[in-house]
Amino acid sequence: MSDLNLKQKIRSGEILIGVSVPLDASESEMEAIIGKDDYAFVFADSQHGAFNEDTLVKFCESASNLGIPSQFRIKHTRHAYLIGNILDLGPVGIEVPQVETLETVKEAVHYFYYPQMGGRSVGGTARYKVGERPGRTEYGSWWNQTGFLSIQM
């Protein structure tokens, strides 16, 4: 098994397959879904369905417990300013749907990455693997090399 994180695998050109899992799936239901193939990540969608923050935290906790990264598609392109808040709930990846302007891409990048790459603020106890990094600076640097941002055009 590779020691590369998902972002590194994407950058190296590796073909990765994710699987859509309902946001309200239990951990055992998620386990059954990901057990059907060799998936690289699980994917949840709020663009075409309802979600709330508690459900997203539970979804991401289940994925982490099962050792698989989670990606979340935000509800609307105009919600790019909420990316940092959503990441505080646990996903390692964000997809911004139906992007049509460079300004939206810049906004998404700003709220996705910590300084010096972006302007995301520090906080959230449910952040992806936050307990494995002792300091906010170390976590921010690690996140900037680990988190993955997808722009749907």
C-alpha positions in Angstrom: 0.0 0.0 0.0 1.2 3.5 -0.9 2.3 6.0 1.8 1.1 8.8 -0.4 -1.9 10.8 0.6 -4.8 11.2 -1.7 -3.6 14.6 -3.0 -0.2 13.2 -3.8 -1.7 10.3 -5.6 -3.9 12.6 -7.7 -0.8 14.7 -8.6 1.2 11.7 -9.6 -1.5 10.7 -12.1 -2.8 7.7 -10.3 -6.3 6.8 -11.3 -8.5 6.8 -8.2 -12.1 5.8 -7.8 -14.4 7.2 -5.2 -17.8 6.1 -4.2 -20.9 8.1 -3.3 -22.3 7.3 0.1 -25.5 8.8 1.5 -24.7 11.4 4.2 -27.0 9.6 6.6 -25.5 6.2 6.1 -24.4 4.4 9.3 -20.8 3.4 9.7 -21.8 -0.2 9.0 -23.6 0.8 5.9 -20.6 2.8 4.7 -18.4 -0.1 5.5 -20.6 -2.4 3.3 -20.5 0.1 0.5 -16.7 0.6 0.5 -16.2 -3.1 0.9 -17.5 -3.7 -2.6 -14.4 -2.5 -4.4 -11.0 -0.8 -3.8 -12.2 2.8 -3.4 -9.8 5.6 -2.7 -12.4 7.9 -1.0 -16.0 8.3 -0.1 -18.1 11.2 -1.5 -21.1 13.0 -0.1 -23.2 15.5 -2.0 -25.2 18.4 -0.6 -25.8 20.1 -4.0 -28.6 17.7 -4.8 -29.8 16.8 -1.3 -30.3 17.9 2.3 -27.6 18.0 4.9 -26.8 19.4 8.2 -23.6 19.9 10.1 -24.1 17.1 12.7 -24.8 14.6 9.9 -21.6 15.7 8.1 -19.5 15.3 11.2 -20.9 11.8 11.8 -20.3 10.9 8.1 -16.6 12.1 8.3 -16.0 10.3 11.6 -17.3 7.1 10.1 -15.1 7.5 7.1 -12.0 8.2 9.3 -12.9 5.2 11.5 -12.9 3.1 8.4 -9.6 4.5 7.2 -11.0 6.2 4.1 -10.9 9.9 3.2 -14.1 11.8 2.6 -14.9 14.4 0.0 -18.0 16.7 0.2 -19.6 18.7 -2.6 -20.9 22.0 -1.3 -24.5 23.0 -2.0 -23.8 25.9 -4.4 -20.9 27.7 -6.1 -21.9 30.8 -4.1 -21.1 29.0 -0.9 -17.4 28.9 -1.5 -17.0 31.3 1.4 -18.2 28.5 3.7 -15.5 26.0 2.7 -13.4 26.6 5.9 -16.4 26.1 8.1 -17.3 22.9 6.3 -13.8 21.6 6.5 -13.9 22.2 10.3 -16.6 19.4 10.2 -14.2 16.7 9.0 -13.9 16.2 5.2 -10.5 16.1 3.6 -11.8 17.1 0.2 -14.2 19.7 -1.1 -15.9 19.9 -4.5 -17.2 23.2 -5.6 -19.9 22.7 -8.3 -20.6 24.5 -11.5 -17.8 27.0 -11.3 -17.8 29.6 -14.1 -15.5 32.4 -12.9 -11.9 32.8 -11.8 -13.2 34.8 -8.8 -15.0 31.7 -7.5 -11.8 29.6 -7.9 -9.8 32.3 -6.0 -12.4 32.4 -3.2 -12.5 28.6 -2.9 -8.7 28.4 -2.7 -8.6 31.3 -0.1 -11.0 29.5 2.3 -9.6 26.0 1.7 -6.0 26.6 2.5 -4.3 27.9 5.7 -1.8 30.8 5.5 0.5 31.2 3.6 -1.4 29.5 0.8 -4.8 30.9 1.8 -6.8 32.6 4.5 -8.6 29.8 6.3 -8.9 30.3 10.0 -7.9 27.8 12.6 -10.5 25.9 14.6 -12.8 23.0 14.8 -12.3 19.9 16.8 -13.8 17.6 14.1 -11.1 18.6 11.4 -9.6 15.8 9.5 -6.8 14.1 11.6 -6.6 17.2 13.9 -5.6 15.0 16.9 -2.5 13.7 15.1 -0.9 17.2 14.7 0.2 18.9 18.0 0.2 22.6 16.9 -1.9 24.8 14.7 1.1 25.8 12.5 2.1 22.2 12.0 -1.5 21.2 11.3 -1.9 24.1 8.8 1.2 23.1 6.9 0.3 19.5 6.9 -3.3 20.3 5.7 -2.0 22.5 2.8 -0.1 19.4 1.6 -3.0 16.9 2.3 -6.4 18.5 1.7 -7.8 18.3 -1.9 -10.0 20.9 -3.5 -11.9 20.0 -6.7 -13.4 22.6 -9.0 -16.2 21.4 -11.2 -16.3 23.4 -14.4 
